[in-house]
Amino acid sequence: MIPIKSPAEIEKMRHAGAISAIVLDEVCRHVAAGVSTADLDDLTRDAMRRHGAESTTLGFRSEKRIFPGHGCFSINDEIVHGLPSKKKILAEGDIISIDLAMRVDGFVGDNTRTLTVGTVRAEVLHLIAVTQKALEAGINAAVSGNHVGHISAAIQRLADENGFGVVRELVGHGIGREMHEEPAVPNYGIAGYGPELRPGMTLAIEPMFTLGVPKIVVDPDGWTIRTADGKWSAHCEHTVLITDNLPEVLTLLKN
């Protein structure tokens, strides 16, 4: 069952999305060589408190494991769910994906950016740029009357055209009162397949591309997911509302 938000719920989703965008932007401004992911998590905690938000990752349960961070901080070959740690210190030439999901007044906004630390390799810059373009292509396909597969195919096309791997075990998702709702939104697929998009649906669209093979491995911590071949990965995400007209990006930072 895919939730369709009422007008009142959509307004709350807009507010949650706007706060999520502000918090992510504030944290991203502190990315620099010498900063640890624990430092970034502390900044995330403080920013969420200032803006009246509550992390939906802190305390999240998967089997018997409990996620310990206010956000996910994934460096280089880490794709998602990187744990905050004082031992993980950013260095010149690194990249980091910061994935923040938070609840505001009962509804969740979710967004991710991949950032560079100083000067990085050209192929990595290209990877990040294409992943961002794929997010935009997926959003543009999120039109009422289309299907989830239109989003998936638009994202996959950018990866295929540029020779990047598409992570298949990790997907986007519906979002609303809960961080994860129906439907699943894969980053690969065929246009026309999957559930039909209807006004009032809200989706977290989040392409994850790799420089090498898309196969994944999970660290012994049970959370951190990285590329099996050690090649780097990029991840971009927005929370999007399906409307009667063009899709509305709820986590777009307002100037």
VMD Tcl script that draws the C-alpha trace (Angstrom):
set ca {
  {0.00 0.00 0.00}
  {1.56 3.29 -1.14}
  {0.54 6.21 1.09}
  {-1.09 9.20 -0.62}
  {-0.58 12.32 1.45}
  {-3.46 14.69 2.18}
  {-3.00 18.45 1.58}
  {-2.30 18.92 5.30}
  {0.27 16.11 5.29}
  {1.92 17.54 2.18}
  {2.41 20.85 3.98}
  {4.11 19.00 6.82}
  {6.28 17.12 4.32}
  {7.27 20.45 2.78}
  {8.30 21.75 6.20}
  {10.25 18.58 7.03}
  {11.99 18.73 3.67}
  {12.94 22.37 4.08}
  {14.42 21.75 7.54}
  {16.28 18.68 6.26}
  {17.85 20.75 3.49}
  {18.95 23.45 5.93}
  {20.50 20.96 8.35}
  {22.36 19.11 5.60}
  {23.72 22.37 4.22}
  {24.92 23.52 7.63}
  {26.76 20.24 8.22}
  {28.28 20.17 4.73}
  {29.89 23.55 5.32}
  {32.18 21.92 7.90}
  {33.62 19.27 5.57}
  {37.39 19.79 5.48}
  {40.64 17.90 5.91}
  {41.24 17.05 9.57}
  {37.56 16.82 10.48}
  {36.35 13.44 11.77}
  {33.00 11.86 11.01}
  {32.31 11.98 14.76}
  {32.77 15.77 14.56}
  {30.27 15.89 11.69}
  {27.81 13.77 13.65}
  {28.06 16.13 16.62}
  {27.37 19.05 14.29}
  {24.40 17.16 12.87}
  {22.98 16.57 16.35}
  {23.33 20.23 17.26}
  {21.83 21.48 13.99}
  {18.84 19.15 14.28}
  {18.17 20.36 17.81}
  {18.34 23.99 16.75}
  {15.81 23.41 13.99}
  {13.41 21.20 15.93}
  {14.26 17.99 14.09}
  {14.89 14.46 15.34}
  {17.22 12.01 13.61}
  {15.49 8.95 12.19}
  {18.78 7.05 11.91}
  {19.83 7.36 15.56}
  {18.60 4.19 17.25}
  {17.36 2.65 14.00}
  {17.22 -1.12 14.40}
  {18.29 -3.70 11.85}
  {18.07 -7.23 13.21}
  {19.86 -6.93 16.58}
  {21.96 -3.90 15.63}
  {21.18 -0.31 16.58}
  {22.54 2.56 14.48}
  {24.60 4.90 16.71}
  {24.73 8.08 14.62}
  {22.52 11.08 13.91}
  {23.57 10.74 10.26}
  {25.46 8.50 7.85}
  {28.98 9.58 6.80}
  {30.45 7.42 4.04}
  {33.99 8.05 2.80}
  {35.48 7.09 -0.59}
  {34.58 3.42 -1.28}
  {31.87 3.44 1.42}
  {28.52 3.66 -0.35}
  {26.09 4.17 2.53}
  {25.60 3.82 6.31}
  {29.10 4.92 7.29}
  {29.28 5.12 11.08}
  {30.55 8.28 12.79}
  {33.94 7.73 14.38}
  {36.74 9.83 15.86}
  {39.14 7.54 13.99}
  {37.69 8.36 10.57}
  {39.35 11.67 9.72}
  {38.91 13.36 6.37}
  {42.05 13.89 4.31}
  {42.88 15.95 1.25}
  {41.57 14.18 -1.86}
  {38.79 12.25 -0.09}
  {35.10 12.34 -0.89}
  {32.29 11.94 1.63}
  {28.58 11.23 1.23}
  {26.50 12.77 4.02}
  {23.04 11.21 4.29}
  {20.68 12.89 6.76}
  {17.10 11.85 7.46}
  {15.07 13.59 10.15}
  {11.56 13.82 11.51}
  {9.92 17.23 11.94}
  {6.39 17.42 13.37}
  {5.74 13.76 12.58}
  {7.06 13.65 8.99}
  {10.45 12.77 7.52}
  {12.76 14.52 5.09}
  {15.75 12.65 3.63}
  {18.63 14.05 1.56}
  {22.22 13.24 0.66}
  {25.19 15.03 -0.89}
  {28.58 13.73 -1.96}
  {31.29 16.32 -1.33}
  {34.97 16.62 -2.12}
  {37.74 17.35 0.37}
  {40.15 19.62 -1.43}
  {41.35 18.49 -4.84}
  {40.21 15.07 -6.06}
  {40.88 13.01 -9.16}
  {39.10 14.00 -12.38}
  {37.36 10.64 -12.68}
  {35.92 11.09 -9.19}
  {34.64 14.56 -10.02}
  {32.99 13.08 -13.10}
  {31.43 10.31 -11.00}
  {29.89 12.84 -8.60}
  {28.65 15.07 -11.42}
  {27.00 12.19 -13.27}
  {25.39 10.88 -10.08}
  {23.91 14.34 -9.50}
  {22.68 14.47 -13.10}
  {21.11 11.05 -12.64}
  {19.26 12.32 -9.58}
  {17.94 15.21 -11.65}
  {16.93 12.84 -14.46}
  {15.12 10.60 -11.99}
  {13.29 13.59 -10.52}
  {12.27 14.81 -13.98}
  {10.75 11.38 -14.65}
  {8.73 11.48 -11.40}
  {5.59 12.71 -13.14}
  {2.03 11.65 -12.38}
  {0.97 8.91 -14.81}
  {4.53 7.62 -15.19}
  {5.67 4.54 -13.31}
  {8.50 3.94 -10.85}
  {10.32 2.26 -13.73}
  {10.52 5.59 -15.57}
  {12.56 6.97 -12.65}
  {14.73 3.86 -12.50}
  {15.40 3.80 -16.25}
  {16.29 7.51 -16.34}
  {18.84 6.99 -13.57}
  {20.35 3.83 -15.06}
  {20.74 5.46 -18.46}
  {23.21 8.01 -17.08}
  {25.29 5.30 -15.40}
  {25.37 3.13 -18.51}
  {26.31 6.02 -20.79}
  {29.26 6.89 -18.55}
  {30.45 3.38 -17.68}
  {29.59 3.54 -13.98}
  {28.26 0.73 -11.82}
  {24.71 0.95 -10.45}
  {24.30 -0.42 -6.94}
  {21.32 -2.79 -7.08}
  {20.93 -4.02 -3.51}
  {20.24 -0.48 -2.24}
  {17.27 1.50 -3.52}
  {15.25 4.64 -3.01}
  {11.90 4.43 -1.27}
  {8.64 6.03 -0.32}
  {8.83 8.38 2.63}
  {6.39 10.17 4.92}
  {5.52 9.43 8.52}
  {8.23 6.76 8.33}
  {11.69 6.95 6.84}
  {11.02 3.91 4.65}
  {7.62 3.42 3.04}
  {6.36 1.84 -0.17}
  {7.28 1.82 -2.99}
  {10.88 0.75 -3.54}
  {12.57 2.99 -6.13}
  {15.47 1.07 -7.74}
  {18.24 2.88 -9.60}
  {17.91 0.49 -12.53}
  {14.89 -0.73 -14.45}
  {12.60 -0.42 -17.43}
  {10.36 2.55 -18.15}
  {6.71 1.66 -17.71}
  {7.24 -1.01 -15.07}
  {6.42 -0.77 -11.39}
  {3.70 1.14 -9.53}
  {2.05 4.10 -11.23}
  {2.97 7.50 -9.83}
  {0.05 9.45 -8.40}
  {-0.25 12.96 -6.94}
  {0.37 12.95 -3.20}
  {3.07 10.27 -3.29}
  {6.39 11.27 -1.73}
  {9.60 9.48 -2.71}
  {13.24 9.51 -1.69}
  {15.11 9.21 -4.98}
  {18.78 8.35 -4.45}
  {21.14 7.12 -7.17}
  {24.32 5.36 -6.00}
  {27.00 4.93 -8.67}
  {30.45 3.37 -8.50}
  {33.69 3.72 -10.45}
  {33.95 -0.07 -10.67}
  {31.71 -3.06 -10.24}
  {28.46 -2.49 -8.34}
  {28.91 -5.48 -6.03}
  {28.82 -4.57 -2.33}
  {30.26 -5.86 0.94}
  {29.28 -5.09 4.52}
  {31.89 -4.22 7.14}
  {32.15 -6.20 10.39}
  {30.31 -3.34 12.14}
  {27.18 -4.65 10.38}
  {26.30 -1.22 8.96}
  {28.93 0.26 6.67}
  {28.35 -0.84 3.07}
  {31.21 -0.39 0.63}
  {32.18 -1.44 -2.89}
  {33.54 -4.97 -3.18}
  {36.44 -3.84 -5.39}
  {37.43 -0.84 -3.26}
  {36.63 1.69 -5.99}
  {34.88 4.87 -4.98}
  {31.18 5.59 -4.89}
  {28.89 8.65 -5.04}
  {25.39 9.06 -3.62}
  {22.90 11.90 -4.12}
  {19.34 12.11 -2.79}
  {16.26 14.31 -2.58}
  {12.77 13.88 -1.17}
  {10.26 14.49 -3.98}
  {6.50 15.08 -4.12}
  {4.46 13.81 -7.06}
  {1.99 16.52 -8.12}
  {-0.59 17.09 -10.85}
  {2.12 18.93 -12.76}
  {5.90 18.88 -12.38}
  {7.54 17.04 -9.47}
  {8.32 19.17 -6.42}
  {11.69 18.71 -4.71}
  {10.96 19.06 -1.00}
  {14.62 19.03 0.11}
  {15.80 21.69 -2.32}
  {17.71 24.35 -0.36}
  {16.01 27.73 -0.68}
  {18.23 30.75 -1.25}
}
mol new
graphics top color blue
foreach p $ca { graphics top sphere $p radius 0.5 }
foreach p [lrange $ca 0 end-1] q [lrange $ca 1 end] { graphics top cylinder $p $q radius 0.2 }
display resetview
